[in-house]
Amino acid sequence: MGKPVSRVVNAFVPGPLAEYAGGFRQWLLEQGYTPLTTVPQLQLMAHVSSWLDREGLAADSLGREQAGRFLADHHAAGHQRPKSLAGLRPLLGYLGGLRALPPEPPEPPPDAAAALISVFAEYLRAERGLAPMTVAAYSSRAARFLARCAPDGDPGVITSADVTAAVLAETAGLSAGAGQYLAAALRAFLRYCHVQGLVAADVSAAAMAVTGQWTLLLPRGLEPGQVTALLGACDRDEPEGRRDYAVILLLARLGLRAGEAARLRLEDIDWRAGEIGVRGKGGQFDRLPLPADAGAAIAA
């Protein structure tokens, strides 16, 4: 039986790219392709070249737009590969290196407003130590304000009147609490812009405090009798009841927030020193004395 013929010989490239086929194969070999694995690339080159010929296009017209058109027609003809322009990268890279392709249009400049909001968010996270949810809330409000008053991303054009008008417009349908949160976010953003030298004057004071009737009252502490009744409702004969008893006791005796109680770990407790570590907002970590009854509830 004779020696099998290499499949590479059968990869014939007609049309406008024919003159580049030999160089492309050699380039692929230099990139680490084996002779056998160059075949699919050369076959793809043949498909592209035939498409250019049918469209009446020269080789130097194969830019990103034309490559996208080829890919759409290639898929419509029933071919599944390549699935995206990434599959054409070797061919386009080779032809681009020969300067046989048209120059790509310059990338559009980055969105200045989005870039400013991004660095403001990083400042809130790294310098102010705010929690991720607060960073996201402040950033979204600052982005909405910037789109209204300085859509090109230059805060230098913002005036005190712009700030006041934006606060009044934004808070028209908000509760007093939500309006104050918005004003706080804008003040933080405008102060940041002033510190960074992006605005000539500090106009953060124009983000005036929002007043009005609160839709909800702030929570008040429970009376001792109410705490006792709440603890008495926990069935400490059951695991869930013992857990609830310990959680309620920590909230009542140490004044922890719900999130701080949820983040507690066993290693946060120093049983010998009688202390407990609490993870607060912004990554803050404090050590508090652990009351004996709360410690006993946790141990149980």
Summary of the structure (lengths in Angstrom):
residues: 300
radius of gyration: 33.3
end to end distance: 82.7
largest distance: 99.2
contacts: 771
relative contact order: 0.06
helix: 60%
strand: 4%
